[in-house]
């Protein structure tokens, strides 16, 4: 019986050909829950229940007052109105206005900023570890994949993976962006009108898409390649983004330190209740 200690999970050695990338953040699910986070005013599930219950309630009220046949168009119309309000709620401009109290800063100003202060900083992405894309060759610090299957039972899902990266501006030290609690503000409607903007999927790409989406999200029914559309976002080297979160510090080069002091790097992070928000330049409409 061997008494050699077992290697820790994810351990890599110099002889390994390639070590698998373990993202600091991985999340996947149905597209209507893309912007869900704890502490939000209303989650997608509750809003969906409001849409459904509002339509049913209106149809019952009209049906009791007149005839049941008139209740159906009222149900459809009320659901359409509530769905439009649902989409408007997750309009990127509206989401950004919720972060209006986050003060713009440079990397140099973050050095003197108190931990926990709400800050926002614009700069360019400098990946520290890279995650691969799915639809086209390439990699970056963050990868978002949207998949839509337009069959009788439609499915719209998303997959996101991200690694901590550095953000550089015109002056001052690089700032670490900690993505454990993070969301990328992509202009993603929660209903079908965005489907024509997606790309068709080839046979080779179909296999990569299937491999990228967790089985727990897809369920037992396989993805149909003939009815599949997909879109992805990669935050690569040099991409301009704006980051909104809380000021912090991590071990790394940045602030001046004495010979025996640990050098600290300014950082921006989020929490479960208020995730860090990453806004790619040019992606947001008011």
CORLIN-V478963 format. One record per residue. SS is DSSP state (A for helix, B for strand, O for the rest). Layout:
((SS) (SS))
This chain:
((O) (O) (O) (O) (O) (O) (O) (O) (O) (O) (O) (O) (O) (O) (O) (O) (O) (O) (O) (O) (O) (O) (O) (O) (B) (B) (B) (B) (B) (B) (A) (A) (A) (O) (O) (O) (O) (O) (O) (O) (O) (O) (O) (A) (A) (A) (A) (A) (A) (A) (A) (A) (A) (A) (A) (A) (A) (A) (A) (A) (A) (A) (A) (A) (A) (O) (O) (A) (A) (A) (A) (A) (A) (A) (A) (A) (A) (A) (A) (A) (A) (A) (A) (A) (A) (A) (A) (A) (A) (O) (O) (A) (A) (A) (A) (A) (A) (O) (O) (O) (O) (O) (B) (B) (O) (O) (A) (A) (A) (A) (O) (O) (O) (O) (O) (O) (O) (B) (B) (B) (B) (B) (B) (B) (B) (B) (B) (O) (O) (O) (B) (B) (O) (O) (O) (O) (O) (O) (B) (B) (O) (B) (B) (B) (B) (B) (B) (B) (B) (O) (O) (O) (O) (O) (B) (B) (B) (B) (B) (B) (B) (B) (O) (O) (B) (B) (B) (B) (O) (O) (O) (O) (O) (O) (B) (B) (B) (O) (O) (O) (O) (B) (B) (B) (O) (O) (O) (O) (O) (O) (O) (A) (A) (A) (A) (A) (A) (O) (B) (B) (O) (O) (A) (A) (A) (A) (A) (A) (A) (A) (A) (A) (O) (O) (A) (A) (A) (A) (O) (O) (O) (O) (O) (O) (A) (A) (A) (B) (B) (B) (B) (B) (B) (B) (B) (O) (O) (O) (O) (B) (B) (B) (B) (B) (B) (B) (B) (B) (B) (B) (B) (O) (O) (O) (O) (O) (O) (O) (O) (O) (O) (O) (O) (B) (B) (B) (B) (B) (B) (O) (O) (O) (O) (O) (O) (B) (B) (B) (B) (B) (O) (O) (O) (O) (O) (O))
